[in-house]
Amino acid sequence: MNRRDALTRVALIMGGTIIGGDYFLTSCSSPESKEEKKTTAKKQEKPFLSQDQVAYLNEVGETILPTTKTPGAKAADVGSFMAVMVKDCYKPADQQIFLKGLTQLEQASQKKNGKGFLELDPAQRTALLTALDAEQKQYSQTKTREAPNHYFRMIKELTLLGYFTSEVGSTKALRYVPVPGKYDGCVPYKKGDRAWATT
Amino acid sequence: MEKNTYDAIVIGSGISGGMAAKELTEKGLKTIMLERGRNVEHIKDYVNANKDPWELPHRGGKTQQMIADYPVLGRDYTLNESNLDFWVNEKESPYVEVKPFDWFRGYQVGGRSLMWGRQSYRWSDYDFEANAKDGIAVDWPIRYKDLAPWYSHAEKFAGISGNRDGLPQLPDGDFMPPMEMNCVEKDVAARIKKNYKDRHMVIGRTANITKPHHNRTNCQYRNKCWLGCPFGAYFSTQSATLPAAVATGNLTLRPHSIVTRILYDKDTKRAKGVEVLDAETNQTYEYYAKIIFLNASALNSAWVLMNSATDVWPDGLGSSSGELGHNVMDHHFRVGAHGEMPGYEDKYVYGRRANGIYVPRFRNLFGDKRDYIRGFGYQGGAGREGWSREIAEMSFGGEFKDALTEPGQWTMGLGAFGETLPYHDNRIFLDKTKKDKWGLPVLAMDAHIRENEQKMRIDMMQDAQEMLEKAGLKNVKTYNNGYNMGGGIHEMGTARMGRDPKTSVLNQYNQVWDAPNVYVTDGAAMTSAACQNPSLTYLALTARAVDHAVSELKKQNV
């Protein structure tokens, strides 16, 4: 990315309310130093999310970005991506919201349907997430900058980011050319042609 | 001692240091280039240049660890996992902010030539005459005609792609074929031309080659320049000046070499060499030469001078003028506008152009008069939105996903870069109470923009909005995201050129008045800031100064 692009992009993101914005705006906390991290890393055998949790998030992600004529979020393993991002890029407070959110999502499913998310059929999953998405949208629009983030907004953002920047998303849902070799500033486009994965 | 003696020493290996080394060695001088950081080998050390985006675990984002380790770098887009190794370790090399100051440094062979923005513009006499006409600071000791042949020299070697636009405030150069505007940019450029007599939108002039040049492959339109280019398509020390210098057989490159001071000889009133602290071993060495080029980047070149010859001048070599470390300048920015372009749904682009458009300065020129002096230029571009946009009435699901796999509407943005005036009170100085990893005193920054820049920022925002609206864009929104000095990464002015040793640090050939065999040819030398990106001017000043130095050496004047 060149500098001007980066600036324009950040400006656009900051100007609008584009999903993924938080990803670019994550701010500072005081995590452990590098040295401490090295030692704790050795002790820390337990991964940040269990395999079951990753599989669960893949199912949630698949409802957000399902398989259509192109592969869905599960094929891109967005669950594993979320585990990495939440562990490395989220502040501790946001990590807690995310982890607690997995329970909250499950509770919301129990309350609405009398069973867990994995037991739901596709229509029920969509209905549940539609309600949660409406909830997070309303919450996010009115919340102050300092107020806690909504867990479902995190899941949705990470699903979109994880999917469209993955190999599956970049090459199957979008188009990716590693070395274009030339620039043409005006090529024909017809509805249905896929977007470029990178700019 | 003999083996530490060269004809010339170059301090720093970035854009201007690399050029100094190339010119000196090509003129037959045995030259040592001292670089404080590690070596970065062309291609081999561009570790992420050939990775696909999904190979980066955080897809280029920033982790909490990175945010903790790089508190300054994290203030802007610059903190990114893809080229983290090219940015200075902030814990090892701290500085003091009397006022907020963003200092984005690259301590390695190649310096910031590896990550620079590559926009390359000539200055004109509107810039070189500005201080004299406005009666501020001091007059530049040179005019455009003095530098024009050296601009050509630098452009022909570096390879600058651009269009000859025939604009007096942005002189044409010896360009490679220009890159192309996309269809929306072409339309906007035409509409700006129709609506304004003195405003123009041109394709950016960039140090990316558009045809093969000196064993370098032309730009492949990957737009990953700041990772280092395996094709050598953009100008950097590694791709261009270093191989040319090495080819002469006259160059010695010494990484891990922190120059702590220039050794000044009171009797001859000349520098005799430099003291080097080996950053790895902490051993101290001395190197000797007849000519010294100081190219450590604007603020660090001032730091070296402040630490030198303190037995003669307590505030350092070049401080007799009272101007060393003063007049810090930058380009203020993070202000502009963006909007949506209706139509063009049947048009798209192929390739990732590592360049944008440029709107040269139009304020306070050609009879225009504002309530501030000087002006600004815009950089920007148009493109179609990608997957991160919002889709109306859709939140998730199959239709949502399929809609996001298609490009969105066209948008265009203009971001301004404005001239900062040289204020004597904007200064840097040594803070001896704080030390870096090597026990060396660090710089303290005390600089901020003033009324002239603040007034200019209103135009920078509103003019962008007005031009985009007149060009047919809808829903145009302005932004002003605030600015700290240094954030433009165009630091300048801390050892300025001038006509009088009482009011300037350097003369018209970039020689330190108090030690004429020391030349400073990086951003420190700048007498005013103009609003164009400055690196091409450093290249031209450097080549001109080397030519002078070598001819003076032959005449035994230095």
Interface residues (C-beta under 8 A of the other chain):
Chain A: M1 N2 R3 R4 D5 A6 L7 T8 R9 V10 A11 L12 I13 M14 G15 G16 T17 I18 I19 G20 Y23 F24 T26 S27 C28 S29 S30 P31 S33 K34 K37 T63 I64 L65 P66 T68 K69 T70 G72 V84 M85 D88 C89 Y90 K91 T126 L129 T130 D133 A134 K137 K156 L160 L161 G162 F164 T165 S166 E167 S170 A173 L174 Y176 V177 P178 V179 P180 G181 K182 Y183 D184 G185 C186 V187 P188 Y189 K190 K191 G192 D193 R194 A195 W196 A197 T198 T199
Chain B: D52 P53 W54 P57 H58 R59 G61 K62 T63 Q64 Q65 I67 A68 D69 P71 G74 D76 Y77 W116 G117 R118 Q119 M179 E180 M181 N182 C183 E185 K186 G204 Q220 Y221 R222 N223 K224 C225 W226 F333 R334 G336 H338 E345 D346 K347 Y348 V349 Y350 G351 R352 R353 A354 N355 G356 Q379 G380 G381 G383 R384 G386 W387 S388 R389 E390 S395 F396 G397 G398 F400 K401 D402 L404 T405 E406 P407 G408 T411 G413 G415 K477 Y479 N481
